Amino acid sequence: MTQTVLLTGASGYIAKHIALQLLEAGYNVRGTVRDLSRGAEVTEAIRPHLKDDSNLETRLAFVALDLTTDTGWTEAMDGVDVLMHTASPFPLDQPKNEDDLIRPAVDGAMRALRAAHAAEVKRVILTSSTAAISGSALPAGDISFDETNWTDPTDPDAGAYVRSKTLAEQAAWNFVSKDAPDMHLTTINPGFVLGAPLDQHFGTSIQVIERLLRGKDPMLPDIGFSTVDVQDVAEMHVTVINKPETFGQRIMTVDSFLTFKDIAQAVKAAFPSRRIPTRVAPNFLIRILGRFDPTIKSIIPGLGRVDRIDNSRARATIGRGMRQARKSVVSSATYLIDNKLV
């Protein structure tokens, strides 16, 4: 019998890739969107990439749901076998009020889990982030970040996004532990996600590559990210569904740590005729600019930091090494250039 997956935030950059891989793996997908008009966007983004798009309208359906209200969640869970909760805000700029980011992330996760529990949906995959693992300094004695590490949400250097992902994941694990012990939860903790989008409605991470290609900044900040290909993130979500050994696990899904300079150099090497900034700004200059720009201020704690990451659990789960992050950088840039978006 074909299983049905409720995929929240289906119009997102990562979620569209997940929907594609779910359909290719034989699942039916019920995607949640805030406005049903976005359903056609998702369908048309996925259709060209399917090996067989017959009966797509019956295999891929949509419901209108909002993270901030209970309306419709009970009905959306009817007939669902798996909840895959990917919906969570990821802005490029820091909000003036942290709760504008934190509350939808935490409340949305809890709303989805409670509705799933009430409908007796046992299998839940939650999209978290490395932000919930490596958002604080590596503890003394540890040599690399792994799934045993947790970001301290009270850390003054943790920004609103980091807190939102940490608190949402913690709330999910606490709920399962206290109120739904029969629920099989797995969290996927991707890093900075890159790779060609399925359509032109892409998220914040691709906007970083877009900004590089436009040459908007004369110099780059000395910061970096644990980076991963979007196809690996999507595949991980699908792979774990029927893997009992992943029940109760966090899986940090990353390939390698890339600095802004690494990313810029990868783009420059692929497109040498383009004016891509590769000079790194002095840290003191970034700190001065941060006094006047809250977005710049938010990256100051990461200046000069290079995170060592242990992705052995991800590699064991997916059964191979991860796609190379530098190739993901180039595929992102190639998509933007080929589609005349820069």
Secondary structure, 3 states (H helix, E strand, C coil): CCCEEEEECCCCHHHHHHHHHHHHCCCEEEEEECCCHHHHHHHHHHHHHCCCCCCHHHHEEEEECCCCCCCCHHHHCCCCCEEEECCCCCCCCCCCCCHHHHHHHHHHHHHHHHHHHHCCCCEEEEECCCHHHHCCCCCCCCCCECCCCCCCCCCCCCCHHHHHHHHHHHHHHHHHHHHCCCCEEEEEEECEEECCCCCCCCCHHHHHHHHHHHCCCCCECCCEEEEEEHHHHHHHHHHCCCCHHHCCCEEEECCEEEEHHHHHHHHHHHCCCCCCCCCECCHHHHHHHHCCCHHHHHHHHHCCCCCCECCHHHHHHHCCCCCCHHHHHHHHHHHHHHCCCC
